[in-house]
């Protein structure tokens, strides 16, 4: 009896210590979409923005694209329980909460873009990238040529391929080889630090070439000036073929003391730096704007947006005699409609790819290697590779992503610390069921009617700003 009592007491003490840890640990709290300043800005001003777009913004941003309305309508429903949810319940104590569905829109929902970046990072690490060192290549073009890629977005994919060809040729020249392919994952970015149109390429490239037999040739030094020249000529040839420019423009730009074409590959990620690669993937696939940089949204919709810490933009002071010279500031002020115009110009067209794979990492090459590995495993009587890939994809679920970002396990019960489980999915098509469950739990919110569109405040000249406030907050 003594031995039984002795084994029972530590069990109770262990449970009590676990309860204390569970009570003091960080717990998952679902995000409140309506608390986001960008959400309120879209809800209150997007209808007016669409109404005045043709008159006010079309000359600068191009014709209205229907994909903008489609993406914004889905973003408005992101995180809304009325659009459907998953029920999560603790089997031990019965604690339950709901997880709303996401919109999965690109370049307009920071939450979904963060999830997509995490999934991309996990996919690259587990399925695509070889265990070799990589470098980030950044290839830019002059401002004079960027406008063509805004009005003809199919050129962006061709620009990404030209970036690959430039890097491939530069690596081949560096080692004196005629063959060999680098591993290339290119990301198309169309935005700058203050969301202005800036079409350029970020690429994760292997630090060397792969031969046809899989042997890797490491190349640590490349002639960057020669690569910049090849990049310039390839872009010129593309725009000449597309009849966007003529030979006179090319001759004029070749005479510039600073060509505007630049290439940088100073960022290096070693083969074992998994966290560094994840940060790099998050950077190249990030949302065009950041909620953390929206430092203030006034009642009438003006947005004070902060630039990067290391950058300082030239912003003209209204009424200043040195209007052309301007003043250096690390922020910019937009009215509500201007901010929406800057954000929505970066929403990609339907079916447009922002991530491209070339060379050793192309879909064709990876597919051929996977077939060869599967056939060799089948001959050796090994396990099925497709089953292993399925297990990896199954683990990339909602809970794993939340835990990776916030270091909080959303499936840990806040009451008893047990493991919660997803028990059902309630979709929007079950409208009566959704409303009944949410009303019973006190979570139903009646659809708020949008306010009427505000009167457009388009006036000549710049509006007046409180620069003293900006200096205190931003500088």
N, C-alpha and C positions, 0 to 999 in steps of 0.2 A: 504493500500500500504506500509506503514511503516513496518508493521509486516512482510509482505512478503519480503521486501528488507532486513530486519534484519535477517531472516532465510536463505537468500541466501548468504549473505556475509560470515558468519562463514563456510559455506560449501566450499567456494572457499579457505579460509584461511587453512582449514583442509587439503584440497587437496594439497596445496603448501607445508605445513609442511610434509605431507607424501612423496612428491617428494624429499624433502631434505633428509629425513631419508633413502629413497630408494637409493639415490645417494651415501650416505656415508656408507651404510651398506655393510657387506661382501657379495660378490656375488660368485656363483659357477663357477669354471673354470674347464672344463674337463681335465683329466690328460693326459700328453703327454708320451705315452708308450716308444717312441724312446729315450727320455731323460734319461731313467733309465740306470745306469751303468750295471746292470745285463742283461738287454735286449741287449745292445751292445755287451756284452761278449758272450752271447748265439749266437747272429747273426754272429759274426766274427769267433768263435772258435768251435761251436758245431759239425760241419761237420768233422773237424780234430779229435775232441774228439771221435766221433763214429768210425772213421777209425783206430785209434791206440788203441782202448779200449782193444781188445783181447790180444794184445801184452803187453800193459803197465799196465792195471788196473784189468784185469780179475782175476789174482791170489789173489788179496786182496778183491775185491768187488763182485766177483762171475760172472757168465755168463751174457752176455748182455741180458737185458729184453726188448722186443719190446715195452712195455708200456712207456719206457723212450722217444723213438722217437715220439710216438703218443702224449704224454703230451707236449713235447717241441714244436712240430709243432703247436699245438693249442695255446700254450702260445705266440708264435711269432705273432699270429693273434689277440691276445687279445687287445681290444681297437683300432683296425684298422677299420676305417670307410669303407674301401673297402670291408670288410667282412659283411657289413650290419649295420643298425643303426635304432634308433627310432627318429622320428621328433617331436620336442617339440616347441609349438608356443603359443604366448600370444594372446588371443582373443581381447584384448583391443587395442594394438598398432601394432600387427603383427610381433613383434620380434620373431626370430626363431633360434634354434640351434639344433645340432644333438648329440645323445648319442650313442656311439659305443657299440656293444655287447661284453660281457665278455667271457672268455674261460672256466671258471668254473673248472679249473684243480686244483688238490690237491698237496700241498707241493712243488710247483714250481712257483706259481704266488702269490706274497704277497698281491696283491689287492683282488683277489678272495678268498684267505684264510681269509682275514679280513672280507669280506662280509659273508663268511660261519660262522665265529666265532660269528658275530652279530646275524645272524639268529638262531644259536644254542642257544645263550644266551636268546633270546626272546622266543624260543620254550620251553626251560627248565623252564623259569619263568612262562609262561602262561599255559603250558600243562602238565609238568612232575613233577617238584619239589613241595613237600608238604610245607606248611607254618610252617616249623620247622627249627631249627638250623642245619647247616651242617659243616663238616670238609673236608679239602683236605688231602687225604692219598697219599703218594708217596712211591712206593715200587720198589726197585732196586735189581739187581742181580750182581754177580761178573763179572769182565771183561772176565775171562776165559770161561764163559758160554754164553756170548753175541753173539759170532760168530755163534752159532747154529741157532739163531733167524734171523741172516742176510741171511744165505744160505737157510733156510727153513722158509719162512715167514708165513706159516699157523700156526706155533707155537705161533705167537704173539697173536692171538685170544684166544688160550688156556691159555696163560700166563695171559691174562686179566681176564679170568674166575677163575683161581687160586687165583688171587688177591681178587676177590669178596669172594670166599670161605674162605680165610684167615681172612678177616675182619668180615665176618658173624660169624665164629666160635669164634673169639676173643670177639665180642660183646655179644654173647650168654654166654660165660664163665664169662664175667664181671658181668652179672646180674643173673647168675645161671639158665638160661632158656634153655629148649630143643628145643623150637620153636621160631618163630619170624624171620622176614626178614628185613634187612636194605634197605633203598633206595640207589641205587648204579648207578652212571653214570661214566664209566671208559673210559679214553682216552689213546690210545697207542701212546707213543712217542719213536722215534728211534734215536733221536739226542741229543747231548750234547751242551755245550756252544759254542764250535768251530766246530760244525757240524759233529764231529766224531760219529761213530756208538755207540749208548748207548740206548739199548732197556730197557725201564722201563714203569711203569704205574702211571698215575695221575688219581685220582678218587675223585669225589664229593660224599660224603657218609653222609646220615642222622646221626645225633648224637644220635643214639638209634635204637630200633627195632620197627617194626609195627607188631601187632598181626593180626590174620586172620579177626577180626572184625573191624580193622582200628584203634584200640587204640594204641597210641604211648608211648613207654617206653623210657624215656630219660636216656642215659648212658654217664656220663661225664668223667669217668676214665677207661682206658683199660690197661691191662698188655702188654706193648709194647715188652718186651723181649720175652714173650711167643708167641706173634704174629710173631716176627721175626723168632723164631724157627719153627713154623708151616709153614711159608712162605718158609723157606729153604727146609724143608722136602718135601713140595708139588712140588717145582721146581725140586728137585732131582728125585722124583718119575716120574714126567712127562718126563724128559730126559732119564731116564732108560727105561720107556715104549717105547719111540720112538727110543731106541737103539742109542742114541747120545753119551752116556757115559756108563762106566761100574762101577761095585762096587769098583774097585780099585781107580778110580777117586773120588768117593764119600767118601771113607775112608780117602783119602789124604786131601780133602777139609774140612772135619769135624775136622781135626787136626789143621787147620789154627787158629792162635791167633785172627785174625780178619776175620770173615767169608766172608765179602763182600756183604752179604744180609742185607739190611737196610729198615726200615719202619719209616715214620715220619707222624704225623697228627697234627702238632702244629698250622696250619692255621685254624681258626674257622670263619665261616660266620653266623651271626645271622639271624633270620627268616625275619627281616624287612630290612636287608642291601642289597637292590637290586643292587646298584652300585658296592658293593664289590663282589657280585656274578657274575655280568657281567665282571668285571676285571678278576676274577678267570677263567671263561669260556674262555675268550680271551687268557689267558695264557696257558691253557692246550690244546687248539686247534690251537695254533699259527703256523705260517710257520716255517720250520726248519731254515731258515736264515732271516736276517734282512737287508734291504737296508740301514738303518741308520748306521749299523756297517761296511759297506763297505766304509771305510774312504778314500780309494784311489785306483784307478785302473789305472795302468801305460799304456803307449802307447803299450807296447808289451804284455799286458794282465795280468800282475802280480797284484794280489789282496791283499791288506792289510786289514785284517778282525779283528775287535776288539772284545774281549771277554766281558763278563759282568763286570760292575763296581767293583763288590766285588770279582772277581776272578782274579788270576794271574797264568798263565801257565808257565811250565818249557820248555824253548825253547833253544836248543843248539846254541852257537855262532860258526860260521864257523871258523876253524883254531885255536880255543881256545884249550889250553892244557887241560882245564877242560871240555872236550866235553861231557862226561857222566853226569857231574853235571849240566851243562847248566846255563842259566841266567833266572831270573824271569821276565816275560813280560806279559802284558795283551792283546796281539795281536798275530796273526800268519800270515805269508806270504805264499800265494799259487801262483803257476803259473796258467794260465787260465784253463788248462786241469785238474789239480788237484782240482781246485775249482769246476768245473763242476762235477767231479767224486764224491766229497763230497756231493754236492747238490742232484744229481740225484739218489744217493743210497737210499734216503728217500722217493722217489715217490712210493706210494703203488701200488700193483698189481691191475688190474681191478677187481672190485667186492669186494675188501678187505675193511672191515669196520674198521675205526679207533675209532669210538665211540660205546660203548657197554652199554646196559641197563640190569641190573639184579635185582633180589629181588623185592621189592615193586614198583620199577620203570620199571620193565621189560615190554615189549610190551604186553605180555599175561595178566599180572595183570592189567595194565592200560586199556586194552581192555575190560576185564570183569567188571571193575568198571564203565567204561563208559556205558556199556550196562545196568547195574543195575540202573545207574542214569537216563538214557534215558527212561527206562521202568517206573520208579517211576514218572518222569515228565509227561509221557504220561497218566498215571493213574490220576495224579492230574490236568491234562489239562494245563500243563505249555508250555513254548515255546520249540521249537526244539533245542536241544544242538548242533546238527550238523550245523545248520545255524549260531550259535554263533561262532563255530570253523572256519567256512568259512569266516566270517567277520574278525576274527583275522588274518588269513592267508592273506587275501586280503590287509590288511593294511601294511604288511611287504614288501613293494615295494622298488624300487630303490631309490626314493626320500626320503623315511623315513630313509633308511640306511645312505645315504649321510648326511642328517641332523643330525643324531645321532653321526656320526664320526667327521665331520668337523664343526658342529654347524652352518651350512649354508643351507638355503633352496634352493635347485637347481631349484625349480619351481617358484621362485620369479623373475619376469621380471627385468633385469638390466636397462631397459629404463624407464618404468612407475611404477614398483613395483607391478604390478598386478600378478595374479596367472596364470601361464602357464599350458598348458595341452598337454599330449601326443596325437598326432592326427593320427599317422600311424607308421607302422613298415615296413622298406624296407629291405628285406633279400637278401643274396648273390645270390640266384637263379635268382634274377632280375638284372643280371649283367649290362645290358645296361642302365637300369634305375638308378642304383647306380652310375655308372660313369657319366651319364648325369647330375644328380643332383649335384654331387660333383664338376664337372668341372664348372658348372654354378655358384656355390658358391665360386669357387677358392680354394677348399679343396682337390682336387684330387692330389695324389702323385703317380708318376710312380714307379713300383716295382723296388727297388734298387737291383742290382745284388750283390750277396755276393762276397767278395774277395776270391781269391784262398786260400786253407788251408796253413797256415804258416808252415815252415819247423820245424819239431819237434826238440826242443832243449833239448833233454834228454842227460845229461852229468853225469859223475861220480862225486860224492861229492856234497856239497851244493853250490848254487850260492851265490855270494857276495851281501850283503845288506848294505844300508846306515843306520847303527844303530843310528847315530846321528839324522837323520830325524825322526826315529821312536820314539826316546826319546822326541823330541820336540812335536810330534803330539799326541802320544798315552799315554805316562806315566804321 
